[in-house]
C-alpha cells in the first residue's frame, strides 16, 4: 500500500517525538483520521469536546512539558474554533502547532461549503509561520519548519492541508530546481549578550543599595542563578504571574506576585527600590514598576523583539536567562555591606503572610473564597501541577498558594481568557501523567466549557499513572472579577442581567459521569472537601459555595480608593451592605499589629 500525505504527516510528527495531538474530528481532516487508523493511533489523538479546548490542551501540554503542543481541526468552523487557544499561545509565548484541513483544491474559490479563507484567518495568530500544502513535495519541509519555528519563536504556527492533498500518494522533494529538501534535527543554541553589555549591567547592579528583581516565565530555567544573584545583591524578588513557579515562595526574600492580583510586599518592593533587574518577563503594567527616573534598570530577555519595553532600562541584555546570569554573577560585588534593605523586604513578606491568613479566616456568607485557597495551600502535593482560570480565582491563586520546589503552576497570563483552567489541567496530565493536577476555576468558566471537559477527563482517566485531576469550583453565582472591575473602574454597581449566573450542581454533574463529586457549603467542611478530592482515585470535582461580596483588593488600594468604590456600590448595588462590610474587614487586616517575633 502506498504512503499517503496524511501517513507521512503522522510519521514525521513521530520523528519529532510528538506523542499527542489534541483535536476534534471533521471531514476536512478525514484523510488524516484514516491515517491515524493505519498508524495504530500514534501519535495518540486526544479528543476534546470542542476545538478551542483542543488548542488550550495543547497550550497546557506545552507550558508544562516544554515540548511543542500539537492540535488539529477540520476546515471552516473547526479551524475558527482553534483561534482563541492559539492566541493564548501567541501572547504567552508557547510553542504550538495547528494542523487544519481545507476544502478540496478543486472547490477552492467557489464559495464551497465550509470554505473559509484560512490564510487570512490565521495570518496574525500564526504570523511566524503559516503555509498551505498543495503538493506532496512540500512536505516534509513545511512541517519541519512549522515545528522548528514554533520552538525557536516560542509561539503558534499553522499548516493547512486541503482534504484531497491529504489523500495523495506521498513523494519526497527531489534533487531538482525549485525543490526544497528538509532536515529533522533542530539542534540546540544559546544566545548570550556581549561582554561590554554585561559589564555595564554589572556596574548598575553593583551601585544599587535597594535592588528589586522581577522574574517571569523566561527565568524558569535559571532558578539557581536567580537565587544566587538575589543573595549577592541583597535583593527582593517579585514574580509576574507566569513566573509564579520560577522560585519557591518559601524563600524569605520572595515577595510573591506583582500587579493588580499581586501582593503588598511586591508593590512596596517596586515602590521603594533604587535598582530594577527584570529577568524573562514582559509584565505589561508599568504603573506597578518603579516611578520613571527613580530606579536604574537592567533587563534580560532572550527575544530582542520583546526587550526594552515597559520601563526605561539603561541596559538591555539579549540572551538566555541562565547563560546570561552565569556570565553576570562573577562580575557582581559579593561584599556589599549592610543588608537593611534585605531585612525590610523579608519583614514585609512575613507581615503580608499574616495579613493573608487573617483575611482568609474572616467570616463570610457562606464561605470566604480566600479561605478556600488558603486551606488548599498546605495540602498541595509536592509534585502538584496547578492551573488557574481567569477571574477572581486568579487572585486567590496568586496570593494564597505557596509554590514550593517541584511544583508547577500557570494560567492565561496575557490573553487572560476565560475557560482555560480545566483544559490546561488535562494537557498537563498528558505532559505529566504521573503527577496530580489541580484546576482552580470560577463558576462562570465552569459553565462556559469546564463542565464539558469533565467528559474528556472521564474518557482518558485510565491513561494516567496518577489519575488525580481535581477541579475546584468557586460557586458564587456571579461573574465576580468583572463585577468588581465594574465597581472599582467604572464606578458602577453590578448589572445583574450580565453578571448573575444560574446555580448549577457541579458536583452532581461530576458524579453523573462516574467521577468523584463533592459539594462544600460550610467553612468547617472546606478542609475535608479538599482532602477527599485529593485522595480520590480519579478525577474529582469539589465545589465550594463562596461569598461574592469578598473583594479582590489590589495591593496598592488606599482607604480613599476603598471609599470611592464603596460610594459607587452604594449607588444601587444589589448586595451593597455586605460588599462594604467585607471590603472594610479585609482592608483593616493590613493595619492590625503583627504577631510578635519569637
C-alpha positions, 0 to 999 in steps of 0.5 A: 500500500502506498504512503499517503500525505496524511501517513507521512504527516503522522510519521514525521510528527513521530520523528519529532517525538510528538506523542499527542495531538489534541483535536476534534474530528471533521471531514476536512481532516478525514484523510488524516483520521484514516491515517491515524487508523493505519498508524495504530493511533500514534501519535495518540489523538486526544479528543476534546469536546470542542476545538478551542479546548483542543488548542488550550490542551495543547497550550497546557501540554506545552507550558508544562512539558516544554515540548511543542503542543500539537492540535488539529481541526477540520476546515471552516468552523473547526479551524475558527474554533482553534483561534482563541487557544492559539492566541493564548499561545501567541501572547504567552509565548508557547510553542504550538502547532495547528494542523487544519484541513481545507476544502478540496483544491478543486472547490477552492474559490467557489464559495464551497461549503465550509470554505473559509479563507484560512490564510487570512484567518490565521495570518496574525495568530500564526504570523511566524509561520503559516503555509498551505500544502498543495503538493506532496513535495512540500512536505516534509519541509513545511512541517519541519519548519512549522515545528522548528519555528514554533520552538525557536519563536516560542509561539503558534504556527499553522499548516493547512492541508486541503482534504484531497492533498491529504489523500495523495500518494506521498513523494519526497522533494527531489534533487531538482530546481525549485525543490526544497529538501528538509532536515529533522534535527533542530539542534540546540543554541544559546544566545548570550549578550556581549561582554561590554553589555554585561559589564555595564549591567554589572556596574548598575547592579553593583551601585544599587543599595535597594535592588528589586528583581522581577522574574517571569516565565523566561527565568524558569530555567535559571532558578539557581542563578536567580537565587544566587544573584538575589543573595549577592545583591541583597535583593527582593524578588517579585514574580509576574504571574507566569513566573509564579513557579520560577522560585519557591515562595518559601524563600524569605526574600520572595515577595510573591506576585506583582500587579493588580492580583499581586501582593503588598510586599511586591508593590512596596518592593517596586515602590521603594527600590533604587535598582530594577533587574527584570529577568524573562518577563514582559509584565505589561503594567508599568504603573506597578514598576518603579516611578520613571527616573527613580530606579536604574534598570537592567533587563534580560530577555532572550527575544530582542523583539520583546526587550526594552519595553515597559520601563526605561532600562539603561541596559538591555541584555539579549540572551538566555536567562541562565547563560546570561546570569552565569556570565553576570554573577562573577562580575557582581560585588559579593561584599556589599555591606549592610543588608537593611534593605534585605531585612525590610523586604523579608519583614514585609513578606512575613507581615503580608503572610499574616495579613493573608491568613487573617483575611482568609479566616474572616467570616463570610456568607457562606464561605470566604473564597480566600479561605478556600485557597488558603486551606488548599495551600498546605495540602498541595502535593509536592509534585502538584501541577496547578492551573488557574482560570481567569477571574477572581480565582486568579487572585486567590491563586496568586496570593494564597498558594505557596509554590514550593520546589517541584511544583508547577503552576500557570494560567492565561497570563496575557490573553487572560481568557476565560475557560482555560483552567480545566483544559490546561489541567488535562494537557498537563496530565498528558505532559505529566501523567504521573503527577496530580493536577489541580484546576482552580476555576470560577463558576462562570468558566465552569459553565462556559466549557469546564463542565464539558471537559469533565467528559474528556477527563472521564474518557482518558482517566485510565491513561494516567499513572496518577489519575488525580485531576481535581477541579475546584469550583468557586460557586458564587453565582456571579461573574465576580472579577468583572463585577468588581472591575465594574465597581472599582473602574467604572464606578458602577454597581453590578448589572445583574442581567450580565453578571448573575449566573444560574446555580448549577450542581457541579458536583452532581454533574461530576458524579453523573459521569462516574467521577468523584463529586463533592459539594462544600457549603460550610467553612468547617467542611472546606478542609475535608472537601479538599482532602477527599478530592485529593485522595480520590482515585480519579478525577474529582470535582469539589465545589465550594459555595463562596461569598461574592461580596469578598473583594479582590483588593489590589495591593496598592488600594488606599482607604480613599480608593476603598471609599470611592468604590464603596460610594459607587456600590452604594449607588444601587448595588444589589448586595451593597451592605455586605460588599462594604462590610467585607471590603472594610474587614479585609482592608483593616487586616493590613493595619492590625499589629503583627504577631510578635517575633519569637 
